[in-house]
Amino acid sequence: MAWELVRALYSNLIGSAGGVSAHTYDTLPDDDDTTLTGGAGADTFGSYAQIASTVGSSDVWLCGTYISNASAQTDFKVETATGAAASEVARATMPYTAVQADTPGAFSLPYPIRIPNGTRLAARSKQGDTAARTIDVVAIVATGLQG
């Protein structure tokens, strides 16, 4: 059983017999980013903002996030979640420190997280100081992987 899972992982990410892998990488939302606003208190999450109402008609795999346009030099946490509005479930939380405002950063997950087709993707943030700071996020996803 374990060997079959290792083989499936290898086939998906590397490709069989040295061929080109079938998966591709993309971003959500398409051609834009999502602005998140932290809570008004220090270390308080703000509300979720929708990244995509649906990840599409095929499963995608969350591989990481691209974070940019921090409104201040402070530490942030960006949480990516799935599920309907008001019932989101956190899937990955990325720490981020803006050494200076507008310092971008890309974060990769050690293992991709499968997000079934039709699923809503959202995110929220919090910051270390007491102002409701803003930050932009883009989800990095892989498509074409087999579960």
MDTraj code that builds the backbone (N, CA, C; nanometers):
import mdtraj as md
import numpy as np

residues = "MET ALA TRP GLU LEU VAL ARG ALA LEU TYR SER ASN LEU ILE GLY SER ALA GLY GLY VAL SER ALA HIS THR TYR ASP THR LEU PRO ASP ASP ASP ASP THR THR LEU THR GLY GLY ALA GLY ALA ASP THR PHE GLY SER TYR ALA GLN ILE ALA SER THR VAL GLY SER SER ASP VAL TRP LEU CYS GLY THR TYR ILE SER ASN ALA SER ALA GLN THR ASP PHE LYS VAL GLU THR ALA THR GLY ALA ALA ALA SER GLU VAL ALA ARG ALA THR MET PRO TYR THR ALA VAL GLN ALA ASP THR PRO GLY ALA PHE SER LEU PRO TYR PRO ILE ARG ILE PRO ASN GLY THR ARG LEU ALA ALA ARG SER LYS GLN GLY ASP THR ALA ALA ARG THR ILE ASP VAL VAL ALA ILE VAL ALA THR GLY LEU GLN GLY".split()
xyz = np.array([
    [0.0832, -0.1190, 0.0000],
    [0.0000, 0.0000, 0.0000],
    [0.0876, 0.1253, 0.0000],
    [0.1829, 0.1350, 0.0898],
    [0.2679, 0.2540, 0.0978],
    [0.3480, 0.2718, -0.0308],
    [0.3967, 0.1621, -0.0875],
    [0.4741, 0.1711, -0.2113],
    [0.3892, 0.2282, -0.3248],
    [0.2610, 0.1889, -0.3313],
    [0.1710, 0.2405, -0.4347],
    [0.1514, 0.3906, -0.4207],
    [0.1427, 0.4396, -0.2964],
    [0.1275, 0.5832, -0.2729],
    [0.2535, 0.6595, -0.3142],
    [0.3683, 0.6039, -0.2859],
    [0.4945, 0.6666, -0.3266],
    [0.5029, 0.6704, -0.4791],
    [0.4643, 0.5624, -0.5447],
    [0.4656, 0.5576, -0.6903],
    [0.3705, 0.6616, -0.7489],
    [0.2498, 0.6754, -0.6905],
    [0.1530, 0.7747, -0.7391],
    [0.2078, 0.9164, -0.7228],
    [0.2706, 0.9441, -0.6091],
    [0.3312, 1.0752, -0.5868],
    [0.4406, 1.1013, -0.6890],
    [0.5266, 1.0045, -0.7116],
    [0.6336, 1.0192, -0.8093],
    [0.5763, 1.0431, -0.9491],
    [0.4786, 0.9631, -0.9866],
    [0.4200, 0.9761, -1.1205],
    [0.3568, 1.1123, -1.1410],
    [0.2896, 1.1649, -1.0376],
    [0.2251, 1.2951, -1.0484],
    [0.3252, 1.4095, -1.0554],
    [0.4243, 1.4077, -0.9706],
    [0.5145, 1.5221, -0.9594],
    [0.6362, 1.5143, -1.0506],
    [0.6833, 1.3964, -1.0808],
    [0.8038, 1.3821, -1.1619],
    [0.7688, 1.3401, -1.3039],
    [0.6730, 1.2524, -1.3185],
    [0.6362, 1.2014, -1.4507],
    [0.6887, 1.0604, -1.4661],
    [0.6160, 0.9808, -1.5370],
    [0.6568, 0.8419, -1.5552],
    [0.7593, 0.8306, -1.6670],
    [0.8513, 0.7408, -1.6521],
    [0.9544, 0.7095, -1.7522],
    [1.0272, 0.8339, -1.8026],
    [1.0451, 0.9300, -1.7135],
    [1.1217, 1.0487, -1.7503],
    [1.0475, 1.1465, -1.8374],
    [0.9173, 1.1235, -1.8630],
    [0.8385, 1.2147, -1.9459],
    [0.8013, 1.3405, -1.8698],
    [0.7439, 1.4352, -1.9393],
    [0.7001, 1.5590, -1.8777],
    [0.5770, 1.5314, -1.7915],
    [0.5758, 1.5846, -1.6712],
    [0.4624, 1.5664, -1.5811],
    [0.3366, 1.6272, -1.6401],
    [0.2235, 1.5733, -1.6031],
    [0.0955, 1.6198, -1.6568],
    [0.0411, 1.7407, -1.5813],
    [0.0980, 1.7742, -1.4646],
    [0.0406, 1.8831, -1.3865],
    [0.0969, 2.0188, -1.4282],
    [0.0207, 2.1235, -1.3948],
    [0.0622, 2.2613, -1.4191],
    [0.0355, 2.3424, -1.2931],
    [0.0910, 2.4611, -1.2877],
    [0.0688, 2.5515, -1.1752],
    [-0.0067, 2.6739, -1.2235],
    [-0.0905, 2.7274, -1.1367],
    [-0.1701, 2.8448, -1.1697],
    [-0.1907, 2.9247, -1.0419],
    [-0.2566, 3.0388, -1.0551],
    [-0.2859, 3.1218, -0.9395],
    [-0.4353, 3.1480, -0.9310],
    [-0.4816, 3.1678, -0.8103],
    [-0.6192, 3.2094, -0.7838],
    [-0.6126, 3.3301, -0.6917],
    [-0.6881, 3.4350, -0.7153],
    [-0.7791, 3.4516, -0.8268],
    [-0.7030, 3.4747, -0.9569],
    [-0.7702, 3.4519, -1.0679],
    [-0.7074, 3.4733, -1.1981],
    [-0.6789, 3.6216, -1.2189],
    [-0.5572, 3.6528, -1.2622],
    [-0.5182, 3.7876, -1.3047],
    [-0.5366, 3.8950, -1.1989],
    [-0.5304, 3.8632, -1.0718],
    [-0.5498, 3.9643, -0.9687],
    [-0.4990, 3.9102, -0.8353],
    [-0.5242, 3.9821, -0.7294],
    [-0.4965, 3.9332, -0.5952],
    [-0.6153, 3.9703, -0.5072],
    [-0.6156, 3.9209, -0.3853],
    [-0.7237, 3.9471, -0.2909],
    [-0.6672, 4.0253, -0.1748],
    [-0.7308, 4.1365, -0.1408],
    [-0.6863, 4.2184, -0.0276],
    [-0.7531, 4.1689, 0.0993],
    [-0.6713, 4.1439, 0.2004],
    [-0.7185, 4.0992, 0.3309],
    [-0.7001, 4.2127, 0.4305],
    [-0.7939, 4.2272, 0.5240],
    [-0.7828, 4.3280, 0.6297],
    [-0.7864, 4.2570, 0.7630],
    [-0.6818, 4.2766, 0.8409],
    [-0.6746, 4.2145, 0.9730],
    [-0.7737, 4.2761, 1.0693],
    [-0.7903, 4.2130, 1.1850],
    [-0.8777, 4.2664, 1.2884],
    [-0.8203, 4.3939, 1.3481],
    [-0.9035, 4.4697, 1.4171],
    [-0.8615, 4.5983, 1.4737],
    [-0.7686, 4.5823, 1.5936],
    [-0.7642, 4.4669, 1.6561],
    [-0.6757, 4.4438, 1.7695],
    [-0.5533, 4.3643, 1.7276],
    [-0.4496, 4.3732, 1.8077],
    [-0.3286, 4.2966, 1.7784],
    [-0.3603, 4.1476, 1.7802],
    [-0.3044, 4.0752, 1.6854],
    [-0.3204, 3.9302, 1.6757],
    [-0.4666, 3.8867, 1.6714],
    [-0.5468, 3.9634, 1.5989],
    [-0.6890, 3.9329, 1.5826],
    [-0.7182, 3.9190, 1.4342],
    [-0.7667, 3.8012, 1.3947],
    [-0.7996, 3.7808, 1.2543],
    [-0.9147, 3.8715, 1.2124],
    [-0.9068, 3.9198, 1.0907],
    [-1.0179, 3.9909, 1.0288],
    [-1.1114, 3.8897, 0.9654],
    [-1.2043, 3.9392, 0.8879],
    [-1.3007, 3.8521, 0.8195],
    [-1.2360, 3.7849, 0.6993],
    [-1.2928, 3.6726, 0.6600],
    [-1.2461, 3.6043, 0.5402],
    [-1.2820, 3.6857, 0.4161],
    [-1.1926, 3.6856, 0.3204],
    [-1.2181, 3.7434, 0.1889],
    [-1.2094, 3.6301, 0.0877],
    [-1.3003, 3.6289, -0.0051],
    [-1.3059, 3.5220, -0.1037],
    [-1.1936, 3.5341, -0.2058],
    [-1.1185, 3.4262, -0.2243],
    [-1.0177, 3.4188, -0.3296],
    [-1.0826, 3.3682, -0.4578],
    [-1.1639, 3.2640, -0.4452],
    [-1.2365, 3.2085, -0.5602],
    [-1.3662, 3.1472, -0.5098],
    [-1.4778, 3.1775, -0.5781],
    [-1.6062, 3.1194, -0.5380],
    [-1.6071, 2.9690, -0.5611],
    [-1.5273, 2.9244, -0.6573],
    [-1.5078, 2.7819, -0.6836],
    [-1.3693, 2.7652, -0.7451],
    [-1.3008, 2.6590, -0.7081],
    [-1.1675, 2.6358, -0.7647],
    [-1.1765, 2.5830, -0.9067],
    [-1.2984, 2.5563, -0.9539],
    [-1.3171, 2.5112, -1.0911],
    [-1.3851, 2.3767, -1.0979],
    [-1.3869, 2.3197, -1.2183],
    [-1.4566, 2.1933, -1.2417],
    [-1.3665, 2.0722, -1.2196],
    [-1.2405, 2.0962, -1.1870],
    [-1.1465, 1.9883, -1.1539],
    [-1.0828, 2.0178, -1.0195],
    [-1.0378, 1.9132, -0.9510],
    [-0.9666, 1.9325, -0.8252],
    [-0.8404, 2.0145, -0.8489],
    [-0.8026, 2.0941, -0.7505],
    [-0.6734, 2.1628, -0.7515],
    [-0.6019, 2.1274, -0.6227],
    [-0.4735, 2.1561, -0.6191],
    [-0.3919, 2.1290, -0.5013],
    [-0.3256, 2.2589, -0.4596],
    [-0.3564, 2.3049, -0.3376],
    [-0.2962, 2.4263, -0.2847],
    [-0.1492, 2.3990, -0.2554],
    [-0.0610, 2.4747, -0.3209],
    [0.0832, 2.4545, -0.3063],
    [0.1502, 2.5648, -0.2256],
    [0.0840, 2.6795, -0.2147],
    [0.1440, 2.7897, -0.1409],
    [0.0689, 2.9185, -0.1626],
    [0.1290, 3.0276, -0.1180],
    [0.0694, 3.1598, -0.1330],
    [0.1769, 3.2603, -0.1713],
    [0.1323, 3.3641, -0.2381],
    [0.2161, 3.4797, -0.2677],
    [0.1541, 3.5959, -0.1924],
    [0.2337, 3.6609, -0.1083],
    [0.1853, 3.7677, -0.0217],
    [0.2585, 3.8960, -0.0602],
    [0.1829, 4.0062, -0.0734],
    [0.2449, 4.1328, -0.1131],
    [0.1635, 4.2508, -0.0612],
    [0.2164, 4.3697, -0.0856],
    [0.1494, 4.4967, -0.0564],
    [0.1052, 4.5119, 0.0889],
    [0.1913, 4.4739, 0.1821],
    [0.1613, 4.4970, 0.3233],
    [0.1484, 4.6475, 0.3473],
    [0.0502, 4.6862, 0.4255],
    [0.0287, 4.8291, 0.4484],
    [0.1212, 4.8871, 0.5548],
    [0.1994, 4.8027, 0.6227],
    [0.2898, 4.8525, 0.7273],
    [0.4000, 4.7511, 0.7536],
    [0.5054, 4.7990, 0.8193],
    [0.6135, 4.7108, 0.8633],
    [0.5698, 4.6445, 0.9925],
    [0.5228, 4.5223, 0.9828],
    [0.4805, 4.4472, 1.1000],
    [0.4724, 4.3004, 1.0620],
    [0.4430, 4.2169, 1.1599],
    [0.4282, 4.0749, 1.1309],
    [0.2809, 4.0434, 1.1035],
    [0.2602, 3.9522, 1.0117],
    [0.1264, 3.9103, 0.9719],
    [0.1179, 3.7583, 0.9795],
    [-0.0039, 3.7080, 0.9847],
    [-0.0324, 3.5679, 0.9560],
    [-0.1448, 3.5684, 0.8548],
    [-0.1269, 3.4901, 0.7489],
    [-0.2271, 3.4776, 0.6447],
    [-0.2781, 3.3339, 0.6468],
    [-0.4078, 3.3201, 0.6659],
    [-0.4716, 3.1889, 0.6769],
    [-0.5557, 3.1634, 0.5522],
    [-0.5294, 3.0525, 0.4856],
    [-0.6071, 3.0110, 0.3691],
    [-0.7051, 2.9033, 0.4148],
    [-0.8296, 2.9138, 0.3673],
    [-0.9351, 2.8233, 0.4139],
    [-1.0250, 2.7812, 0.2984],
    [-1.1020, 2.6755, 0.3223],
    [-1.2020, 2.6292, 0.2264],
    [-1.3379, 2.6306, 0.2938],
    [-1.4430, 2.6337, 0.2115],
    [-1.5781, 2.6219, 0.2639],
    [-1.6642, 2.7428, 0.2362],
    [-1.7926, 2.7247, 0.2600],
    [-1.8908, 2.8306, 0.2381],
    [-1.8667, 2.9460, 0.3346],
    [-1.9139, 3.0644, 0.2968],
    [-1.9013, 3.1822, 0.3821],
    [-1.9613, 3.1547, 0.5194],
    [-1.8922, 3.1986, 0.6221],
    [-1.9312, 3.1833, 0.7622],
    [-1.9106, 3.0412, 0.8158],
    [-1.8565, 2.9500, 0.7331],
    [-1.8259, 2.8152, 0.7827],
    [-1.6925, 2.7664, 0.7249],
    [-1.5990, 2.8585, 0.7035],
    [-1.4683, 2.8233, 0.6478],
    [-1.3899, 2.7344, 0.7441],
    [-1.3051, 2.6502, 0.6855],
    [-1.2168, 2.5634, 0.7627],
    [-1.0729, 2.5978, 0.7224],
    [-0.9912, 2.6356, 0.8197],
    [-0.8520, 2.6734, 0.7926],
    [-0.7752, 2.5536, 0.7384],
    [-0.6950, 2.5768, 0.6339],
    [-0.6149, 2.4716, 0.5728],
    [-0.4651, 2.4974, 0.5849],
    [-0.4239, 2.6235, 0.5802],
    [-0.2811, 2.6561, 0.5902],
    [-0.2661, 2.7984, 0.6418],
    [-0.1746, 2.8181, 0.7356],
    [-0.1456, 2.9509, 0.7884],
    [0.0007, 2.9815, 0.7628],
    [0.0254, 3.0949, 0.7000],
    [0.1607, 3.1356, 0.6629],
    [0.2024, 3.2568, 0.7448],
    [0.3163, 3.2493, 0.8134],
    [0.3676, 3.3683, 0.8819],
    [0.4385, 3.4576, 0.7813],
    [0.4300, 3.5867, 0.8020],
    [0.4917, 3.6815, 0.7090],
    [0.5328, 3.8056, 0.7872],
    [0.6546, 3.8497, 0.7671],
    [0.7010, 3.9731, 0.8291],
    [0.7374, 4.0715, 0.7201],
    [0.6711, 4.1869, 0.7230],
    [0.6999, 4.2926, 0.6266],
    [0.8172, 4.3735, 0.6816],
    [0.9360, 4.3464, 0.6297],
    [1.0551, 4.4184, 0.6729],
    [1.0408, 4.5656, 0.6373],
    [0.9810, 4.5900, 0.5242],
    [0.9373, 4.7235, 0.4857],
    [0.8042, 4.7041, 0.4157],
    [0.7218, 4.8054, 0.4154],
    [0.5922, 4.7917, 0.3500],
    [0.6141, 4.7541, 0.2038],
    [0.5268, 4.6731, 0.1512],
    [0.5283, 4.6297, 0.0116],
    [0.6446, 4.5365, -0.0221],
    [0.6919, 4.4586, 0.0750],
    [0.7929, 4.3565, 0.0484],
    [0.7203, 4.2251, 0.0203],
    [0.7257, 4.1738, -0.1037],
    [0.6520, 4.0508, -0.1347],
    [0.7236, 3.9256, -0.0843],
    [0.6489, 3.8186, -0.0706],
    [0.7064, 3.6913, -0.0312],
    [0.6222, 3.5762, -0.0840],
    [0.6864, 3.4712, -0.1270],
    [0.6161, 3.3514, -0.1741],
    [0.6439, 3.2379, -0.0765],
    [0.5422, 3.1631, -0.0438],
    [0.5541, 3.0532, 0.0508],
    [0.5046, 2.9257, -0.0134],
    [0.5817, 2.8186, 0.0010],
    [0.5432, 2.6883, -0.0517],
    [0.5128, 2.5938, 0.0635],
    [0.4096, 2.5145, 0.0471],
    [0.3766, 2.4133, 0.1470],
    [0.4642, 2.2903, 0.1243],
    [0.5008, 2.2205, 0.2302],
    [0.5834, 2.1006, 0.2106],
    [0.5089, 1.9908, 0.1352],
    [0.3761, 1.9861, 0.1487],
    [0.2928, 1.8907, 0.0771],
    [0.1689, 1.9658, 0.0281],
    [0.1298, 1.9477, -0.0960],
    [0.0104, 2.0180, -0.1445],
    [-0.1159, 1.9663, -0.0758],
    [-0.2154, 2.0545, -0.0647],
    [-0.3433, 2.0210, -0.0024],
    [-0.4486, 2.0105, -0.1124],
    [-0.5138, 1.8945, -0.1219],
    [-0.6162, 1.8739, -0.2244],
    [-0.7403, 1.9548, -0.1907],
    [-0.7896, 2.0278, -0.2915],
    [-0.9135, 2.1035, -0.2785],
    [-1.0076, 2.0529, -0.3878],
    [-1.1157, 1.9847, -0.3490],
    [-1.2063, 1.9260, -0.4474],
    [-1.2711, 2.0311, -0.5379],
    [-1.3032, 1.9893, -0.6601],
    [-1.3671, 2.0810, -0.7545],
    [-1.4938, 2.1391, -0.6932],
    [-1.5251, 2.2615, -0.7319],
    [-1.6441, 2.3292, -0.6817],
    [-1.6285, 2.3918, -0.5441],
    [-1.5146, 2.3758, -0.4796],
    [-1.4943, 2.4266, -0.3441],
    [-1.4566, 2.5745, -0.3453],
    [-1.5111, 2.6499, -0.2513],
    [-1.4776, 2.7915, -0.2342],
    [-1.3452, 2.8027, -0.1602],
    [-1.2623, 2.8999, -0.2006],
    [-1.1328, 2.9256, -0.1384],
    [-1.1331, 3.0690, -0.0856],
    [-1.0921, 3.0872, 0.0401],
    [-1.0922, 3.2190, 0.1035],
    [-0.9662, 3.2339, 0.1885],
    [-0.9424, 3.3561, 0.2362],
    [-0.8281, 3.3813, 0.3240],
    [-0.8619, 3.4953, 0.4192],
    [-0.7870, 3.5029, 0.5283],
    [-0.7978, 3.6133, 0.6223],
    [-0.6598, 3.6383, 0.6813],
    [-0.6428, 3.7516, 0.7476],
    [-0.5116, 3.7842, 0.8036],
    [-0.5257, 3.8480, 0.9407],
    [-0.4148, 3.8486, 1.0108],
    [-0.4025, 3.9253, 1.1348],
    [-0.2623, 3.9824, 1.1383],
    [-0.2424, 4.0841, 1.2191],
    [-0.1132, 4.1500, 1.2277],
    [-0.0751, 4.1701, 1.3733],
    [0.0532, 4.1986, 1.3953],
    [0.1050, 4.2096, 1.5311],
    [0.0743, 4.3400, 1.6010],
    [0.0396, 4.4436, 1.5280],
    [0.0081, 4.5697, 1.5950],
    [-0.1434, 4.5880, 1.6029],
    [-0.1878, 4.7008, 1.6586],
    [-0.3301, 4.7169, 1.6883],
    [-0.4111, 4.7824, 1.5775],
    [-0.3509, 4.8164, 1.4662],
    [-0.4256, 4.8738, 1.3547],
    [-0.4745, 4.7618, 1.2631],
    [-0.5853, 4.7843, 1.1967],
    [-0.6392, 4.6867, 1.1004],
    [-0.5622, 4.7027, 0.9695],
    [-0.4533, 4.6307, 0.9548],
    [-0.3649, 4.6432, 0.8382],
    [-0.4167, 4.5608, 0.7215],
    [-0.3749, 4.5999, 0.6016],
    [-0.4127, 4.5246, 0.4825],
    [-0.2913, 4.4575, 0.4210],
    [-0.3182, 4.3497, 0.3517],
    [-0.2146, 4.2745, 0.2814],
    [-0.2833, 4.1997, 0.1670],
    [-0.2130, 4.1793, 0.0574],
    [-0.2692, 4.1093, -0.0580],
    [-0.2187, 3.9657, -0.0627],
    [-0.3022, 3.8757, -0.1132],
    [-0.2658, 3.7345, -0.1213],
    [-0.3132, 3.6753, -0.2543],
    [-0.2340, 3.5817, -0.3042],
    [-0.2667, 3.5018, -0.4222],
    [-0.2395, 3.3565, -0.3839],
    [-0.3320, 3.2679, -0.4129],
    [-0.3121, 3.1255, -0.3872],
    [-0.2400, 3.0635, -0.5066],
    [-0.1404, 2.9801, -0.4800],
    [-0.0683, 2.9078, -0.5844],
    [-0.1182, 2.7643, -0.5825],
    [-0.1711, 2.7181, -0.6959],
    [-0.2305, 2.5850, -0.7027],
    [-0.1710, 2.5040, -0.8166],
    [-0.1772, 2.3731, -0.8008],
    [-0.1389, 2.2803, -0.9073],
    [-0.2665, 2.2169, -0.9608],
    [-0.2713, 2.1968, -1.0911],
    [-0.3838, 2.1291, -1.1532],
    [-0.3307, 2.0062, -1.2265],
    [-0.4167, 1.9097, -1.2490],
    [-0.3774, 1.7910, -1.3237],
    [-0.3183, 1.6797, -1.2405],
    [-0.3131, 1.6952, -1.1066],
    [-0.2647, 1.5873, -1.0197],
    [-0.3780, 1.4888, -0.9939],
    [-0.3452, 1.3636, -0.9832],
    [-0.4440, 1.2604, -0.9556],
    [-0.4439, 1.2278, -0.8074],
    [-0.5610, 1.2156, -0.7466],
    [-0.5741, 1.1901, -0.6038],
    [-0.5386, 1.0502, -0.5654],
])
top = md.Topology()
chain = top.add_chain()
for i, resn in enumerate(residues, 1):
    res = top.add_residue(resn, chain, resSeq=i)
    for name in ("N", "CA", "C"):
        top.add_atom(name, md.element.get_by_symbol(name[0]), res)
traj = md.Trajectory(xyz[None], top)
